[in-house]
Amino acid sequence: MLELRYRGSCPGPGEAVSPPPREGEAAGGDHETESTSDKETDIDDRYGDLDSRTDSDIPEIPASSDRTPEILKKALSGLSSRWKNWWIRGILTLTMISLFFLIISMGSFMLMLLVLGIQVKCFHEIITIGYRVYHSYDLPWFRTLSWFLVPISSVICNDITAYLFGFFFGRTPLIKLSPKKTWEGFIGGFFSTVVFGFIAAYVLSKYQYFVCPVEYRSDVNSFVTECEPSELFQLQTYSLPPFLKAVLRQERVSLYPFQIHSIALSTFASLIGPFGGFFASGFKRAFKIKDFANTIPGHGGIMDRFDCQYLMATFVHVYITSFIRGPNPSKVLQQLLVLQPEQQLNIYKTLKTHLIEKGILQPALKV
């Protein structure tokens, strides 16, 4: 473990991998290294217990593959590995610098594409390492596509249906900041969005692709979306309230719990979400412009299409944190381990008393 961390410090060509000795560390260097190794081993042992699985269930760090061009391998085949690495690094460094200046000469648009590509690739590499090595922590269900698609599509549905209802039936202005928005469109968009979200939640809950988190499987060396769906995405039987029993003429109904949550998401997307658009309208009116840009003909700019999504994304995060995501035992244990011994002992006694009162633990027999 110690050697692996020192290798991550990016030594240059020909540099030693081991860490440099600290000041005043001449004869006692080996002893200091051993004590440091012991400390890190203790930390690994402490935090390694947070994962219920054994080390054999976690794949090792994948070995990096050699992607050196064959022409360089042949040209440098007679050199030692030290000098071969020096030449490869030098040649590719000059190549990257040359390509960078070439992209700069091609204009700002190509430079923006380069930055975007680098960000995406960095994100991909970090996430890949996280899934392959440290994917032992069970992340909550907000990583499923359903929690992404339903809120996003609800805002889009509300935008479309409110426009249609307002176009064909709109007579009463809703707000002065947006003169074209009407009460008829606002109300029609609300009911349409709630119905749409309810149906969309039902359809998405039937497929594992939309309800299972993306997990890395070492046996097939790829990411998969296969799991036993959580209770949110399993059919449950509910008793209907009296007024719905009279309308539907049945006492019970089978629903996915996620459909009930979709009503809250759709309601927010219809009633509160549009205020993001109202704020954007006020912003544009202050600058006396109609749209943020003309990127999309007939729609305006990208910001004109996503002005409500920011408010919706904030609500979804708060909603999941408040009502969906449960406490993570691993994180709780991490927090307990950093407390003072007296605090840990006090928590242990309190928890033990609580478990005894619930009958989970048997009280100790007094001798």
C-alpha positions, 0 to 999 in steps of 0.5 A, spaced: 500 500 500 505 504 501 509 503 495 503 504 491 501 511 494 508 513 492 508 511 485 502 515 485 506 522 486 508 522 478 516 521 478 520 523 472 524 519 468 529 516 471 527 518 478 527 513 484 520 511 486 521 511 493 520 518 497 526 522 499 528 522 506 526 528 510 531 532 514 534 529 520 532 522 517 539 519 516 540 513 520 533 512 522 530 512 515 528 505 515 525 505 522 521 511 520 518 508 513 516 502 517 512 506 522 509 510 517 507 503 513 504 501 520 500 507 521 497 506 514 496 499 515 492 501 521 488 506 517 487 501 511 484 496 516 480 501 520 476 503 514 477 497 510 472 494 515 466 499 512 465 494 506 462 488 508 465 484 502 472 481 502 478 483 499 477 478 494 470 480 491 473 487 489 477 487 483 485 489 483 487 496 480 487 494 472 494 494 469 495 500 464 496 497 457 501 499 453 499 503 447 505 506 445 505 506 437 509 500 434 513 505 429 516 507 436 517 501 439 521 498 433 525 504 433 527 504 440 527 497 441 535 497 442 535 502 448 534 500 455 527 501 458 530 507 462 532 511 455 526 508 451 521 511 456 525 518 456 524 518 448 517 516 448 515 521 453 519 526 450 516 525 443 509 525 445 510 531 449 513 535 443 507 532 439 502 534 444 504 541 444 504 541 437 497 539 436 495 544 442 498 550 438 495 547 431 488 547 435 489 554 437 491 556 430 484 553 428 480 558 432 476 559 439 471 553 437 476 548 436 479 550 443 472 549 446 471 542 443 478 540 446 477 543 453 470 539 453 473 533 450 479 533 456 473 534 461 469 528 459 475 524 458 478 526 465 471 525 468 470 518 465 477 516 467 476 518 474 469 514 474 472 508 471 477 507 477 472 509 482 467 503 480 473 498 478 476 499 485 472 503 490 465 501 488 464 497 494 460 503 497 452 502 495 450 508 492 443 510 493 438 510 488 438 517 485 443 514 480 438 510 476 435 513 470 428 514 472 430 519 477 433 523 471 428 522 466 422 523 469 424 530 472 427 532 466 421 530 461 416 533 466 419 540 465 419 539 457 412 536 457 409 542 462 413 547 457 410 544 451 403 542 453 402 549 457 404 552 450 399 548 446 393 550 451 395 557 452 395 557 444 389 554 443 385 556 449 389 562 452 385 568 454 387 570 461 394 573 462 398 570 468 404 574 469 406 581 466 413 578 466 411 573 461 405 577 457 404 570 452 403 566 458 396 565 460 392 561 466 389 557 461 396 554 459 398 554 466 392 550 468 392 545 462 400 544 463 399 542 470 394 536 469 397 534 463 404 534 466 401 530 472 398 525 468 404 524 463 409 523 469 405 518 472 405 514 466 412 515 464 414 513 471 410 506 470 413 505 464 420 506 466 419 502 473 418 496 468 425 496 465 431 494 469 435 499 465 432 505 468 431 503 475 438 499 476 444 503 478 450 502 473 455 497 476 462 495 474 462 487 474 469 484 474 467 477 471 465 480 465 469 487 465 464 491 463 458 496 466 451 493 467 445 495 469 442 489 472 439 488 479 434 486 484 429 493 483 428 496 490 422 497 493 421 503 489 420 500 483 416 494 485 409 493 485 405 494 491 398 494 493 394 500 496 388 502 499 384 507 495 381 513 499 373 514 499 372 519 494 377 515 489 373 508 491 367 512 488 370 514 482 374 508 480 369 503 483 375 499 486 378 499 493 385 497 492 390 498 486 397 496 484 402 501 483 409 502 483 411 507 489 415 511 484 409 513 481 407 516 487 413 520 487 412 522 480 406 526 482 410 530 487 415 531 481 410 533 476 407 538 481 413 541 482 415 541 475 408 544 473 407 549 479 414 552 481 418 550 475 415 555 471 418 560 475 425 559 473 422 561 466 419 567 469 425 569 472 429 568 466 423 572 462 424 578 467 432 578 466 431 578 458 426 584 459 431 588 463 436 587 457 430 588 452 431 582 448 426 577 446 431 570 447 438 569 450 440 567 443 438 564 436 441 557 437 435 553 436 430 557 430 423 558 433 426 557 440 431 561 442 438 559 445 439 553 449 438 557 456 431 559 453 430 551 453 433 550 460 431 556 464 426 551 468 431 545 469 435 548 474 430 550 479 427 542 477 434 539 479 435 543 485 428 540 487 430 533 485 436 533 489 432 536 496 427 531 495 431 525 494 435 527 500 429 528 504 425 522 502 428 517 498 436 516 500 436 513 507 442 513 512 449 510 509 452 505 515 459 506 512 458 513 512 456 513 519 461 508 521 466 513 518 464 519 522 464 515 529 471 513 528 473 520 528 470 521 535 474 521 541 474 515 545 469 518 550 464 519 545 465 513 542 464 509 548 458 513 550 455 512 543 456 504 544 453 504 551 447 508 548 446 503 542 447 497 547 441 500 552 437 501 546 438 494 543 437 491 549 430 494 550 428 492 543 429 485 545 435 484 540 440 483 545 440 479 551 442 483 558 448 481 561 447 476 566 450 479 573 455 474 577 
